[in-house]
Amino acid sequence: MRADVLIVGGGIAGSTLATLLSRSGLDVIIVERKGRPGHPHHCSGILGFDAMRELLLFSEDWVLSEVNWSKFVSPGGVELEVSKPLAKVVNRSEMDRETWELALSSGAKGMLSTPFKGLLSRKEALIRGEVVSFDLIVGADGTLSSVARTYGLPYLEVELGLQRECELSVGDGYIVRLLGGSKFSWIQPWGNHAKVGAIGDIGDPLRDLVLGSCPSALGNFEGNVIPRRVREKFHGRDFALVGDAAGQVKPLSRGGVLLAVRAAKLLAEELVRGWDNLGKALARYEREWWRVNGAELALGSALRRYLEGLSPSDIDSVFRTLRECEDSLRTFETDRQTLPIHAMPKTKVLKLSLSRPRASLSAAVELVKYLMRW
Ligand SMILES: Cc1cc2nc3c(=O)[nH]c(=O)nc-3n(C[C@H](O)[C@H](O)[C@H](O)COP(=O)(O)OP(=O)(O)OC[C@H]3O[C@@H](n4cnc5c(N)ncnc54)[C@H](O)[C@@H]3O)c2cc1C
């Protein structure tokens, strides 16, 4: 078998890319290790308005709930509230399945129950006992990407996200409780019920945290590892990575759908435009991805570093200062999480920075690191 592009992973990143490349006339093979694309999926399904707009396919049939307000609670109980439509909660299994179907109907050859296990030679892989030759391989195979490892890239540093469906109601609200640093637990609507979840280090008592807010569970624990940061590099001479495989998640909420879809679209655009010079096209993909997402990512990562440098009581007092900036908080959007910082009076930003100089210094170092990549 032969393909112009072999895509490993039939999640949202892989299927989006496969659709666009196939529509442009390239021969695409996409392999997915699961027997049913999208099933099971361990995602909360919260999509902001940019994500809904930028997906190739969006169906109201996937929507389980709406999020029309959000409450952020500091470790000591200081609350910040944003009241406006913020997101929809979708059934990720259905979304990923239908996007996989879209890729196939666009001409991609899809193979389920087909794990990628490594290369035979620079441009050949053994897939289900058959040699597949290709010009380019794309790893859309999630945080623990086999494609990245095949090309000698290190494992990503990860956190763990755990959640469970519970017999609770939060109406149309989303409640986030900071646990210290940038770790948090949450309660979100899920149809007539709720999902309770927590994100932290692998050794943290996340199960207990979820159980503590979920007296009557309706399902089993679900979860997955989440990249801590974007990879230093997400392309090489013969390969590119998209989505979680590239570490492309939002630094504050850790949502990854929007950035994965953007990566797939940018990569498709560059490949179609520059197929005759793949090296240049891949380099342009990485540059463009940073150009589009760099500013939000740099500031989001700096804020996360700032939070990680604060004690729980420091976070309480930062929240008290933020409560004085209600108008700025109202600018918060699920897909543009740093907008309140831009909207805040500069004197407040300065006050917050100067009152916690160590946390501010490590945030500034993080900001500079990201800005240099951008
Ligand atoms: C608990 C939790 C909640 C989350 N909530 C949200 C949220 O509300 N909103 C949001 O935007 N993001 C959320 N995320 C993150 C989001 O799920 C991911 O960022 C997103 O799914 C990334 O898409 P992807 O296509 O890059 O990777 P994935 O969705 O991980 O897809 C990768 C695919 O590759 C396949 N695969 C892996 N290895 C191989 C192999 N060797 N061969 C073949 N196939 C392979 C996998 O089976 C999988 O189908 C959450 C994550 C977790 C863990």
The ligand as a Tripos MOL2 file, in Angstrom:
@<TRIPOS>MOLECULE
LIG
   53    58     1     0     0
SMALL
NO_CHARGES

@<TRIPOS>ATOM
      1 C1        -10.4340   14.2680   31.8170 C.3       1 LIG1
      2 C2        -10.1970   15.1320   30.6080 C.ar      1 LIG1
      3 C3        -11.0910   16.1390   30.2950 C.ar      1 LIG1
      4 C4        -10.8740   16.9420   29.1780 C.ar      1 LIG1
      5 N1        -11.7910   17.9190   28.8930 N.ar      1 LIG1
      6 C5        -11.6230   18.7050   27.8140 C.ar      1 LIG1
      7 C6        -12.5870   19.6880   27.4820 C.ar      1 LIG1
      8 O1        -13.5950   19.8230   28.1680 O.2       1 LIG1
      9 N2        -12.3900   20.4620   26.3780 N.ar      1 LIG1
     10 C7        -11.2770   20.3250   25.5890 C.ar      1 LIG1
     11 O2        -11.1150   21.0810   24.6160 O.2       1 LIG1
     12 N3        -10.3470   19.3900   25.8870 N.ar      1 LIG1
     13 C8        -10.4970   18.5760   26.9590 C.ar      1 LIG1
     14 N4         -9.5770   17.5920   27.2310 N.ar      1 LIG1
     15 C9         -8.4340   17.4380   26.3340 C.3       1 LIG1
     16 C10        -8.8770   16.8110   25.0160 C.3       1 LIG1
     17 O3         -9.5620   15.6050   25.2840 O.3       1 LIG1
     18 C11        -7.6590   16.5390   24.1220 C.3       1 LIG1
     19 O4         -6.8240   17.6710   24.1040 O.3       1 LIG1
     20 C12        -8.1060   16.2220   22.6900 C.3       1 LIG1
     21 O5         -8.8970   15.0620   22.6830 O.3       1 LIG1
     22 C13        -6.8740   16.0230   21.8110 C.3       1 LIG1
     23 O6         -7.2530   15.4580   20.5670 O.3       1 LIG1
     24 P1         -6.2000   14.5840   19.7540 P.3       1 LIG1
     25 O7         -6.8930   14.1690   18.5230 O.co2     1 LIG1
     26 O8         -4.9120   15.3120   19.6590 O.co2     1 LIG1
     27 O9         -5.8820   13.3290   20.6930 O.3       1 LIG1
     28 P2         -6.8240   12.1580   21.1940 P.3       1 LIG1
     29 O10        -8.2140   12.6200   21.4060 O.co2     1 LIG1
     30 O11        -6.0910   11.5590   22.3570 O.co2     1 LIG1
     31 O12        -6.8080   11.1210   19.9790 O.3       1 LIG1
     32 C14        -5.6720   10.3370   19.7040 C.3       1 LIG1
     33 C15        -6.1430    9.0860   18.9880 C.3       1 LIG1
     34 O13        -4.9870    8.3220   18.6170 O.3       1 LIG1
     35 C16        -5.2290    6.9570   18.8770 C.3       1 LIG1
     36 N5         -3.9340    6.3020   19.0500 N.ar      1 LIG1
     37 C17        -3.0570    6.4550   20.0790 C.ar      1 LIG1
     38 N6         -1.9570    5.7070   19.8710 N.ar      1 LIG1
     39 C18        -2.1430    5.0820   18.6810 C.ar      1 LIG1
     40 C19        -1.3460    4.1830   17.9180 C.ar      1 LIG1
     41 N7         -0.1270    3.7630   18.3260 N.pl3     1 LIG1
     42 N8         -1.8280    3.7330   16.7220 N.ar      1 LIG1
     43 C20        -3.0600    4.1410   16.2670 C.ar      1 LIG1
     44 N9         -3.8540    4.9870   16.9700 N.ar      1 LIG1
     45 C21        -3.3890    5.4670   18.1480 C.ar      1 LIG1
     46 C22        -6.0990    6.9610   20.1270 C.3       1 LIG1
     47 O14        -6.8410    5.7630   20.2490 O.3       1 LIG1
     48 C23        -6.9790    8.1800   19.8760 C.3       1 LIG1
     49 O15        -8.1720    7.8560   19.1960 O.3       1 LIG1
     50 C24        -9.7420   16.7560   28.3510 C.ar      1 LIG1
     51 C25        -8.8260   15.7430   28.6680 C.ar      1 LIG1
     52 C26        -9.0580   14.9320   29.7770 C.ar      1 LIG1
     53 C27        -8.0660   13.8520   30.0990 C.3       1 LIG1
@<TRIPOS>BOND
     1     1     2 1
     2     2     3 ar
     3     2    52 ar
     4     3     4 ar
     5     4     5 ar
     6     4    50 ar
     7     5     6 ar
     8     6     7 ar
     9     6    13 1
    10     7     8 2
    11     7     9 ar
    12     9    10 ar
    13    10    11 2
    14    10    12 ar
    15    12    13 ar
    16    13    14 ar
    17    14    15 1
    18    14    50 ar
    19    15    16 1
    20    16    17 1
    21    16    18 1
    22    18    19 1
    23    18    20 1
    24    20    21 1
    25    20    22 1
    26    22    23 1
    27    23    24 1
    28    24    25 2
    29    24    26 1
    30    24    27 1
    31    27    28 1
    32    28    29 2
    33    28    30 1
    34    28    31 1
    35    31    32 1
    36    32    33 1
    37    33    34 1
    38    33    48 1
    39    34    35 1
    40    35    36 1
    41    35    46 1
    42    36    37 ar
    43    36    45 ar
    44    37    38 ar
    45    38    39 ar
    46    39    40 ar
    47    39    45 ar
    48    40    41 1
    49    40    42 ar
    50    42    43 ar
    51    43    44 ar
    52    44    45 ar
    53    46    47 1
    54    46    48 1
    55    48    49 1
    56    50    51 ar
    57    51    52 ar
    58    52    53 1
@<TRIPOS>SUBSTRUCTURE
     1 LIG1         1 GROUP 0 **** ****
